[in-house]
Amino acid sequence: MAESGGRRIGVAVDFSECSKKALSWAIDNVVRDGDHLILITIAHDMNYEEGEMQLWETVGSPFIPLSEFSDAAVMKKYAVKPDAETLDIVNTAARKKTVTVVMKIYWGDPREKICAAAEQIPLSSLVMGNRGLGGLKRMIMGSVSNHVVNNVACPVTVVKAHT
């Protein structure tokens, strides 16, 4: 993907309202013609062949083109269900801008896997939502966005859930 030109803009998506807001923000403010828009999602279930599982657990799924991740039957194999609104946002972006949209799925801890994605792909920049956890929850669970901001080399934009 790197040699085909254009920036590689990653957006961490979990199909929540907050991640859809971050995705829309990235498309409106960051993504431009010629870029690759890479949706990075972290799945919980491992629902694939044994041989693929060992590879994918480390490096994530192959890049999945928009036409395939728009197909529920294809996505069932990855145990990921993109919602209609997220698909509408990226299909509209693909029509309006000359961008290549792909998805890459990782399995495991979102903090670790988003950082790994930024390095392995490698991303030119990353946009992600901030769930806006309260102070106590953030202290106990740790903030995914805070961890990512402090541990990746590329620029990271955190789009707040409530503005």
C-alpha positions in Angstrom: 0.0 0.0 0.0 2.8 2.4 0.8 4.3 2.6 -2.7 1.0 3.5 -4.4 1.2 7.2 -3.2 -1.1 9.2 -1.0 -1.2 9.4 2.7 -2.4 6.6 4.9 -5.0 8.0 7.3 -6.1 5.6 9.9 -9.4 5.9 11.8 -10.0 3.7 14.8 -13.6 2.5 14.6 -15.7 0.4 17.0 -19.0 1.5 15.4 -20.0 3.6 18.4 -21.5 7.1 18.0 -18.1 8.5 19.1 -16.1 6.5 16.5 -18.6 7.6 13.7 -18.1 11.2 14.8 -14.3 10.7 14.6 -14.7 9.1 11.1 -16.8 11.9 9.8 -14.4 14.5 11.3 -11.5 12.7 9.6 -13.2 12.7 6.2 -14.2 16.4 6.5 -10.9 17.7 7.9 -8.0 15.3 7.1 -8.7 13.0 4.2 -8.0 14.5 0.7 -7.9 13.1 -2.8 -5.3 10.4 -3.3 -5.3 9.3 0.3 -5.9 5.8 1.7 -8.6 5.8 4.4 -7.9 2.8 6.7 -10.6 1.9 9.2 -8.9 0.0 12.1 -11.2 -2.1 14.2 -10.5 -4.4 17.1 -12.6 -7.5 17.2 -13.2 -9.6 20.3 -14.1 -13.0 18.8 -11.6 -15.1 16.9 -13.8 -16.9 14.3 -11.4 -18.0 11.6 -9.3 -20.9 10.4 -6.5 -22.1 12.6 -3.7 -21.2 10.2 -5.0 -17.7 9.5 -5.6 -17.2 13.3 -1.9 -17.6 14.1 -0.9 -15.0 11.4 -3.8 -12.6 12.0 -3.4 -12.6 15.8 0.0 -10.9 15.3 -0.4 -8.7 12.2 -4.2 -8.3 11.8 -6.4 -9.2 8.9 -5.4 -8.5 5.3 -6.6 -5.1 4.0 -10.3 -5.6 3.3 -11.6 -3.4 0.4 -14.8 -1.3 0.9 -16.8 -3.5 -1.5 -16.0 -6.5 0.7 -16.5 -4.9 4.2 -19.8 -3.6 2.9 -20.9 -7.3 2.5 -22.3 -8.8 5.7 -21.5 -12.4 4.5 -17.8 -11.5 4.0 -17.6 -9.8 7.4 -19.2 -12.7 9.2 -16.0 -14.6 8.6 -14.1 -11.9 10.6 -16.8 -11.7 13.3 -17.2 -8.0 12.7 -20.5 -6.2 11.9 -20.1 -2.7 10.5 -23.3 -0.7 11.0 -25.2 0.9 8.2 -24.3 4.5 9.3 -20.6 3.8 9.3 -20.9 2.1 5.8 -22.9 5.1 4.6 -20.2 7.5 5.8 -17.4 5.7 4.0 -19.3 4.9 0.8 -20.2 8.6 0.6 -16.6 9.6 1.1 -15.4 7.1 -1.5 -17.9 8.6 -4.0 -17.1 12.3 -3.2 -13.3 12.1 -2.9 -10.8 10.0 -4.8 -9.8 7.9 -1.8 -9.1 4.2 -1.4 -11.1 2.9 1.6 -10.0 -0.3 3.3 -10.6 -1.9 6.7 -8.0 -3.8 8.8 -9.1 -5.9 11.8 -7.0 -6.8 14.8 -7.8 -9.0 17.7 -6.8 -8.2 21.3 -6.3 -5.2 23.5 -7.4 -2.0 21.7 -4.6 0.0 23.3 -1.9 -2.4 22.0 -3.4 -3.2 18.6 -4.1 0.4 17.6 -0.5 1.2 18.4 0.7 -1.8 16.4 -1.5 -0.8 13.5 0.0 2.7 13.4 3.5 1.2 13.2 2.9 -1.8 10.9 0.8 -0.2 8.2 2.5 2.5 8.8 0.0 5.3 9.2 0.7 9.0 8.2 -1.8 10.0 10.9 -4.5 8.5 13.1 -7.9 9.9 14.1 -9.8 8.3 17.0 -12.7 9.1 19.2 -12.6 9.7 22.9 -15.4 7.9 24.7 -15.4 10.6 27.4 -15.1 8.2 30.4 -15.5 9.8 33.8 -12.4 10.3 35.9 -12.8 7.2 38.0 -13.5 4.9 35.1 -10.5 6.3 33.2 -8.3 5.8 36.2 -9.4 2.2 36.6 -9.6 1.1 33.0 -7.1 3.5 31.4 -7.9 5.6 28.4 -7.3 3.9 25.1 -6.9 7.3 23.4 -4.4 8.5 26.0 -2.4 5.4 25.7 -2.3 5.6 21.9 -1.4 9.4 21.9 1.6 8.6 24.2 2.8 5.5 22.3 2.6 6.0 18.5 5.0 7.9 16.3 2.5 9.4 13.9 0.3 12.4 14.7 -2.9 11.5 16.5 -6.1 13.5 16.6 -8.6 12.7 19.3 -12.2 13.7 18.5 -14.1 14.3 21.7 -17.5 12.6 22.0 -19.1 15.7 23.5 -18.2 19.1 22.1 
